[in-house]
Amino acid sequence: MSEIASASINTLPSAVRQAGFESPSDEAITISVSQLQDLIKEAVEQAIEPLQDRIEALDATVANQGEEIAALRSTVASLEKDRDHLSENLFIQLKLINDLREQTNKKAPGKTELSRAEKIERYLAGRPDHKATFETLKGVLQINNVLLNQTIKILMDGSPGRYGVTKAPGDKRKRTLVMLPR
């Protein structure tokens, strides 16, 4: 059966030709130039129409993207401003932390240091010339050079302008603590 169908399909085109039927492509048509121009114009407009729709859609997309870019630039500017503000705040915080560390590292003199400073003050007040060499003060307080220097610093910080340090006239290496008159 498939052989019969195949044979009749193969003979169909030749049977149609024998009946006098010609395909439209074989038939000659006569049209004027203006009609041909109209046909071409219509075909071009039909071909261009989907492209114009696409161009309009792309224009709308570009406009939307322009608005989005403007919004993003505004957001970036705002974020940069916030970053700068946060950086300034961080700098201030770090400075405050550093100041607090410095204050805690400077410990207040203890009772012993204050007691030594008072002893030096009483000793100098009891002397007629109101002065004493560092060596003499070390002997009076029974302390070493480091502790004496700390004590003198505490004494001078506690009463600014009241005490001075001079060099001994005979030996420039020896220092003398002097209580200045009020």
C-alpha positions as a Markdown table, in Angstrom:
| # | Residue | x | y | z |
|---|---|---|---|---|
| 1 | Met | 0.0 | 0.0 | 0.0 |
| 2 | Ser | 2.8 | 2.4 | 0.8 |
| 3 | Glu | 4.2 | 1.7 | -2.7 |
| 4 | Ile | 0.9 | 2.8 | -4.3 |
| 5 | Ala | 0.8 | 6.0 | -2.3 |
| 6 | Ser | 4.4 | 6.7 | -3.1 |
| 7 | Ala | 3.8 | 6.2 | -6.9 |
| 8 | Ser | 0.8 | 8.5 | -6.9 |
| 9 | Ile | 2.7 | 11.3 | -5.1 |
| 10 | Asn | 5.5 | 11.1 | -7.6 |
| 11 | Thr | 3.2 | 11.3 | -10.5 |
| 12 | Leu | 1.1 | 14.2 | -9.1 |
| 13 | Pro | 3.2 | 17.1 | -10.4 |
| 14 | Ser | 3.4 | 15.8 | -13.9 |
| 15 | Ala | -0.4 | 15.2 | -13.9 |
| 16 | Val | -1.0 | 18.8 | -12.9 |
| 17 | Arg | 1.2 | 20.1 | -15.7 |
| 18 | Gln | -0.6 | 18.0 | -18.2 |
| 19 | Ala | -3.9 | 19.4 | -17.1 |
| 20 | Gly | -2.7 | 22.9 | -18.2 |
| 21 | Phe | -2.2 | 24.3 | -14.7 |
| 22 | Glu | 0.9 | 26.5 | -14.4 |
| 23 | Ser | 2.3 | 27.8 | -11.1 |
| 24 | Pro | 2.1 | 31.6 | -10.5 |
| 25 | Ser | 5.8 | 32.0 | -10.7 |
| 26 | Asp | 5.8 | 30.9 | -14.3 |
| 27 | Glu | 3.1 | 33.3 | -15.2 |
| 28 | Ala | 4.1 | 36.8 | -16.4 |
| 29 | Ile | 2.6 | 39.9 | -14.7 |
| 30 | Thr | 2.6 | 43.4 | -16.0 |
| 31 | Ile | 2.6 | 46.3 | -13.4 |
| 32 | Ser | 3.5 | 49.9 | -13.6 |
| 33 | Val | 6.5 | 51.5 | -12.0 |
| 34 | Ser | 4.4 | 53.4 | -9.5 |
| 35 | Gln | 2.6 | 50.2 | -8.5 |
| 36 | Leu | 6.0 | 48.5 | -8.1 |
| 37 | Gln | 7.2 | 51.4 | -6.0 |
| 38 | Asp | 4.1 | 51.2 | -3.8 |
| 39 | Leu | 4.6 | 47.4 | -3.4 |
| 40 | Ile | 8.2 | 47.9 | -2.4 |
| 41 | Lys | 7.4 | 50.8 | -0.1 |
| 42 | Glu | 4.7 | 48.7 | 1.6 |
| 43 | Ala | 7.1 | 45.7 | 2.0 |
| 44 | Val | 9.8 | 48.0 | 3.4 |
| 45 | Glu | 7.4 | 49.6 | 5.9 |
| 46 | Gln | 6.2 | 46.1 | 7.0 |
| 47 | Ala | 9.8 | 45.0 | 7.4 |
| 48 | Ile | 10.8 | 48.2 | 9.3 |
| 49 | Glu | 7.8 | 48.3 | 11.7 |
| 50 | Pro | 9.0 | 45.6 | 14.1 |
| 51 | Leu | 12.4 | 47.2 | 14.1 |
| 52 | Gln | 10.9 | 50.6 | 14.9 |
| 53 | Asp | 9.0 | 49.0 | 17.8 |
| 54 | Arg | 12.2 | 47.5 | 19.0 |
| 55 | Ile | 14.0 | 50.9 | 18.8 |
| 56 | Glu | 11.3 | 52.6 | 20.8 |
| 57 | Ala | 11.5 | 49.8 | 23.4 |
| 58 | Leu | 15.3 | 50.3 | 23.5 |
| 59 | Asp | 14.9 | 54.1 | 23.8 |
| 60 | Ala | 12.6 | 53.5 | 26.8 |
| 61 | Thr | 15.0 | 51.1 | 28.3 |
| 62 | Val | 17.9 | 53.6 | 27.9 |
| 63 | Ala | 15.8 | 56.3 | 29.5 |
| 64 | Asn | 15.1 | 54.1 | 32.4 |
| 65 | Gln | 18.7 | 53.2 | 32.8 |
| 66 | Gly | 19.7 | 56.8 | 32.7 |
| 67 | Glu | 17.3 | 57.5 | 35.6 |
| 68 | Glu | 18.7 | 54.5 | 37.5 |
| 69 | Ile | 22.2 | 55.7 | 36.9 |
| 70 | Ala | 21.3 | 59.1 | 38.2 |
| 71 | Ala | 19.7 | 57.5 | 41.3 |
| 72 | Leu | 22.8 | 55.3 | 41.8 |
| 73 | Arg | 25.1 | 58.4 | 41.6 |
| 74 | Ser | 23.0 | 60.2 | 44.1 |
| 75 | Thr | 23.2 | 57.1 | 46.4 |
| 76 | Val | 27.0 | 56.9 | 46.0 |
| 77 | Ala | 27.3 | 60.6 | 46.8 |
| 78 | Ser | 25.2 | 60.1 | 49.9 |
| 79 | Leu | 27.3 | 57.1 | 51.0 |
| 80 | Glu | 30.5 | 58.9 | 50.4 |
| 81 | Lys | 29.2 | 61.8 | 52.7 |
| 82 | Asp | 28.2 | 59.2 | 55.3 |
| 83 | Arg | 31.7 | 57.6 | 55.1 |
| 84 | Asp | 33.4 | 60.9 | 55.5 |
| 85 | His | 31.3 | 61.7 | 58.6 |
| 86 | Leu | 31.9 | 58.2 | 60.1 |
| 87 | Ser | 35.7 | 58.7 | 59.4 |
| 88 | Glu | 35.7 | 62.0 | 61.3 |
| 89 | Asn | 33.8 | 60.4 | 64.2 |
| 90 | Leu | 36.2 | 57.4 | 64.3 |
| 91 | Phe | 39.1 | 59.9 | 64.3 |
| 92 | Ile | 37.5 | 61.7 | 67.3 |
| 93 | Gln | 36.9 | 58.4 | 69.1 |
| 94 | Leu | 40.5 | 57.3 | 68.6 |
| 95 | Lys | 41.8 | 60.6 | 69.8 |
| 96 | Leu | 39.6 | 60.4 | 72.9 |
| 97 | Ile | 40.7 | 56.8 | 73.6 |
| 98 | Asn | 44.3 | 57.9 | 73.2 |
| 99 | Asp | 43.8 | 60.8 | 75.6 |
| 100 | Leu | 42.2 | 58.4 | 78.2 |
| 101 | Arg | 45.1 | 56.0 | 77.8 |
| 102 | Glu | 47.6 | 58.8 | 78.5 |
| 103 | Gln | 45.6 | 59.9 | 81.5 |
| 104 | Thr | 45.5 | 56.4 | 83.0 |
| 105 | Asn | 49.2 | 55.9 | 82.3 |
| 106 | Lys | 49.9 | 59.0 | 84.4 |
| 107 | Lys | 49.3 | 57.6 | 87.8 |
| 108 | Ala | 48.8 | 60.0 | 90.7 |
| 109 | Pro | 51.6 | 60.0 | 93.2 |
| 110 | Gly | 51.1 | 57.7 | 96.1 |
| 111 | Lys | 51.4 | 58.3 | 99.8 |
| 112 | Thr | 55.0 | 57.5 | 99.9 |
| 113 | Glu | 56.0 | 59.9 | 97.1 |
| 114 | Leu | 53.9 | 62.7 | 98.7 |
| 115 | Ser | 55.5 | 62.0 | 102.1 |
| 116 | Arg | 59.0 | 62.2 | 100.5 |
| 117 | Ala | 58.0 | 65.5 | 98.8 |
| 118 | Glu | 56.8 | 66.9 | 102.1 |
| 119 | Lys | 60.0 | 65.9 | 103.8 |
| 120 | Ile | 62.1 | 67.7 | 101.2 |
| 121 | Glu | 59.8 | 70.8 | 101.6 |
| 122 | Arg | 60.3 | 70.8 | 105.4 |
| 123 | Tyr | 64.0 | 70.2 | 105.1 |
| 124 | Leu | 64.5 | 73.1 | 102.7 |
| 125 | Ala | 62.3 | 75.3 | 104.8 |
| 126 | Gly | 64.4 | 74.6 | 107.9 |
| 127 | Arg | 67.7 | 75.5 | 106.2 |
| 128 | Pro | 68.8 | 79.1 | 106.3 |
| 129 | Asp | 69.8 | 79.3 | 102.6 |
| 130 | His | 66.7 | 77.1 | 101.5 |
| 131 | Lys | 68.8 | 74.9 | 99.3 |
| 132 | Ala | 70.3 | 71.4 | 99.3 |
| 133 | Thr | 72.3 | 69.3 | 96.9 |
| 134 | Phe | 70.7 | 66.2 | 95.4 |
| 135 | Glu | 73.3 | 64.1 | 97.2 |
| 136 | Thr | 72.3 | 65.6 | 100.6 |
| 137 | Leu | 68.6 | 65.0 | 99.8 |
| 138 | Lys | 69.3 | 61.3 | 98.8 |
| 139 | Gly | 71.0 | 60.9 | 102.2 |
| 140 | Val | 68.1 | 62.6 | 104.1 |
| 141 | Leu | 65.4 | 60.5 | 102.4 |
| 142 | Gln | 67.5 | 57.3 | 102.1 |
| 143 | Ile | 66.6 | 56.8 | 98.4 |
| 144 | Asn | 68.4 | 56.4 | 95.1 |
| 145 | Asn | 68.7 | 58.8 | 92.2 |
| 146 | Val | 65.6 | 57.6 | 90.3 |
| 147 | Leu | 63.3 | 57.9 | 93.3 |
| 148 | Leu | 64.8 | 61.3 | 94.2 |
| 149 | Asn | 64.2 | 62.6 | 90.7 |
| 150 | Gln | 60.6 | 61.3 | 90.8 |
| 151 | Thr | 60.0 | 63.0 | 94.2 |
| 152 | Ile | 61.5 | 66.3 | 93.1 |
| 153 | Lys | 59.3 | 66.2 | 90.0 |
| 154 | Ile | 56.2 | 65.6 | 92.2 |
| 155 | Leu | 57.3 | 68.5 | 94.4 |
| 156 | Met | 57.8 | 70.9 | 91.5 |
| 157 | Asp | 54.5 | 69.9 | 89.8 |
| 158 | Gly | 52.6 | 70.4 | 93.1 |
| 159 | Ser | 54.0 | 73.9 | 93.6 |
| 160 | Pro | 54.9 | 75.4 | 90.2 |
| 161 | Gly | 57.4 | 78.3 | 90.4 |
| 162 | Arg | 58.2 | 77.6 | 94.1 |
| 163 | Tyr | 61.3 | 75.4 | 93.5 |
| 164 | Gly | 64.3 | 75.6 | 91.1 |
| 165 | Val | 67.2 | 73.4 | 90.2 |
| 166 | Thr | 70.7 | 74.9 | 89.8 |
| 167 | Lys | 74.2 | 73.6 | 89.3 |
| 168 | Ala | 76.7 | 73.8 | 92.1 |
| 169 | Pro | 79.2 | 76.6 | 91.7 |
| 170 | Gly | 82.3 | 74.5 | 92.2 |
| 171 | Asp | 81.2 | 71.4 | 90.3 |
| 172 | Lys | 78.9 | 71.7 | 87.3 |
| 173 | Arg | 77.9 | 68.0 | 87.6 |
| 174 | Lys | 76.3 | 68.5 | 91.0 |
| 175 | Arg | 72.7 | 69.8 | 91.1 |
| 176 | Thr | 71.1 | 71.8 | 93.9 |
| 177 | Leu | 67.4 | 72.1 | 94.7 |
| 178 | Val | 66.5 | 75.7 | 95.8 |
| 179 | Met | 63.3 | 76.8 | 97.5 |
| 180 | Leu | 62.4 | 80.2 | 96.0 |
| 181 | Pro | 61.0 | 83.0 | 98.1 |
| 182 | Arg | 57.2 | 83.5 | 97.8 |
